[in-house]
Amino acid sequence: MMSKSRMKYVFNIPTVVPTGRVLVHNLTRHSASTLPGTNDFRAWFDILRDDYVICACGWAAHIGTHYCEAVREEETNRRQDTPEVRGVLEGLGSRLVLGYTPSSA
Ligand SMILES: [Zn+2]
């Protein structure tokens, strides 16, 4: 029953992460509210792997911690929380109350 690949693509911003999985996205530029599947932005659930790193881009902040593919150095610190991002996240938080957990970030 279990396929070898555990990757499961998502096409919205999830509100919960399945037990034993992490939420991961690729390195395509995106905003806090970009839906996976938009342009080249992709996100998926997977088991945690060495080539995933904790991401602080502000996307899906209601999840808590999420991951992205290991980044090249130039990408690492580019995206910080801006007032604009926080505003979007607050909007999301109120819509996605289920699964909302305050981030420590
Ligand atoms: Zn991210």
Residues whose N, C-alpha, C, O or C-beta is under 5 A from the ligand:
A	BS01	ZN	C55 A56 C57 W59 Y67 C68
